Amino acid sequence: MPAYVVVEVTVKDAETYERYKQLAPPAIALYGGRYLARGGATEVLEGTWDVPRFVILEFPSVQQARTWWSSPEYAPAKALRQASTHTDMLLVEGLPPGADPAAAARK
């Protein structure tokens, strides 16, 4: 079942964050992850959400996402991100392939 890492980032040190952006993708890919959104334009459709930078990652499973996040390969990039940003990060379990979203909503 896929899993998604949803990240809201406020960059405090752009130079350090640029280094993070170079280091993170190989570690993400190593654990089967891929970017679905990476800092593109956002538009608030409802509410007052003010997101400076938004990222969505997809992993094959929750376990793969957790393994990536705590991996030695991601550790140097994570340290740069934590030093240069304020980050809110959420791990979300996705629906299995072919699942009926209406049935899942009734659970």
Contacts in CASP RR format, 6 or more apart in sequence:
PFRMAT RR
TARGET T0000
AUTHOR 0000-0000-0000
METHOD contacts of the structure
MODEL  1
MPAYVVVEVTVKDAETYERYKQLAPPAIALYGGRYLARGGATEVLEGTWD
VPRFVILEFPSVQQARTWWSSPEYAPAKALRQASTHTDMLLVEGLPPGAD
PAAAARK
1 61 0 8 1.000
1 62 0 8 1.000
1 93 0 8 1.000
1 94 0 8 1.000
1 95 0 8 1.000
1 96 0 8 1.000
2 58 0 8 1.000
2 59 0 8 1.000
2 60 0 8 1.000
2 61 0 8 1.000
2 94 0 8 1.000
2 95 0 8 1.000
2 97 0 8 1.000
3 58 0 8 1.000
3 59 0 8 1.000
3 60 0 8 1.000
3 61 0 8 1.000
3 62 0 8 1.000
3 64 0 8 1.000
3 65 0 8 1.000
3 91 0 8 1.000
3 92 0 8 1.000
3 93 0 8 1.000
3 94 0 8 1.000
4 36 0 8 1.000
4 56 0 8 1.000
4 57 0 8 1.000
4 58 0 8 1.000
4 59 0 8 1.000
4 65 0 8 1.000
4 91 0 8 1.000
4 92 0 8 1.000
4 94 0 8 1.000
5 55 0 8 1.000
5 56 0 8 1.000
5 57 0 8 1.000
5 59 0 8 1.000
5 65 0 8 1.000
5 69 0 8 1.000
5 89 0 8 1.000
5 90 0 8 1.000
5 91 0 8 1.000
5 92 0 8 1.000
6 54 0 8 1.000
6 55 0 8 1.000
6 56 0 8 1.000
6 89 0 8 1.000
6 90 0 8 1.000
6 92 0 8 1.000
7 54 0 8 1.000
7 55 0 8 1.000
7 56 0 8 1.000
7 57 0 8 1.000
7 87 0 8 1.000
7 88 0 8 1.000
7 89 0 8 1.000
7 90 0 8 1.000
8 51 0 8 1.000
8 52 0 8 1.000
8 53 0 8 1.000
8 54 0 8 1.000
8 87 0 8 1.000
8 88 0 8 1.000
8 89 0 8 1.000
9 52 0 8 1.000
9 53 0 8 1.000
9 54 0 8 1.000
9 55 0 8 1.000
9 81 0 8 1.000
9 85 0 8 1.000
9 86 0 8 1.000
9 87 0 8 1.000
10 52 0 8 1.000
10 53 0 8 1.000
10 85 0 8 1.000
10 86 0 8 1.000
10 87 0 8 1.000
11 17 0 8 1.000
11 52 0 8 1.000
11 53 0 8 1.000
11 84 0 8 1.000
11 85 0 8 1.000
12 84 0 8 1.000
12 85 0 8 1.000
12 86 0 8 1.000
13 83 0 8 1.000
13 84 0 8 1.000
13 85 0 8 1.000
14 84 0 8 1.000
15 84 0 8 1.000
16 80 0 8 1.000
16 83 0 8 1.000
16 84 0 8 1.000
17 80 0 8 1.000
17 81 0 8 1.000
17 84 0 8 1.000
17 85 0 8 1.000
19 80 0 8 1.000
20 77 0 8 1.000
20 80 0 8 1.000
20 81 0 8 1.000
20 84 0 8 1.000
20 85 0 8 1.000
23 76 0 8 1.000
23 77 0 8 1.000
23 80 0 8 1.000
24 74 0 8 1.000
24 77 0 8 1.000
24 81 0 8 1.000
25 35 0 8 1.000
26 73 0 8 1.000
27 68 0 8 1.000
27 71 0 8 1.000
27 73 0 8 1.000
27 74 0 8 1.000
27 77 0 8 1.000
28 34 0 8 1.000
28 35 0 8 1.000
28 57 0 8 1.000
28 68 0 8 1.000
28 74 0 8 1.000
30 68 0 8 1.000
30 71 0 8 1.000
30 73 0 8 1.000
31 59 0 8 1.000
31 64 0 8 1.000
31 65 0 8 1.000
31 67 0 8 1.000
31 68 0 8 1.000
31 71 0 8 1.000
31 73 0 8 1.000
31 74 0 8 1.000
32 59 0 8 1.000
32 60 0 8 1.000
32 64 0 8 1.000
32 68 0 8 1.000
33 57 0 8 1.000
33 58 0 8 1.000
33 59 0 8 1.000
33 60 0 8 1.000
33 64 0 8 1.000
33 65 0 8 1.000
33 68 0 8 1.000
34 57 0 8 1.000
34 58 0 8 1.000
35 55 0 8 1.000
35 56 0 8 1.000
35 57 0 8 1.000
36 56 0 8 1.000
36 57 0 8 1.000
36 58 0 8 1.000
37 54 0 8 1.000
37 55 0 8 1.000
37 56 0 8 1.000
38 55 0 8 1.000
39 53 0 8 1.000
39 54 0 8 1.000
39 55 0 8 1.000
40 54 0 8 1.000
42 51 0 8 1.000
42 54 0 8 1.000
44 50 0 8 1.000
57 65 0 8 1.000
59 65 0 8 1.000
59 68 0 8 1.000
62 91 0 8 1.000
62 93 0 8 1.000
65 91 0 8 1.000
66 91 0 8 1.000
68 74 0 8 1.000
69 78 0 8 1.000
69 91 0 8 1.000
81 87 0 8 1.000
95 101 0 8 1.000
95 104 0 8 1.000
END
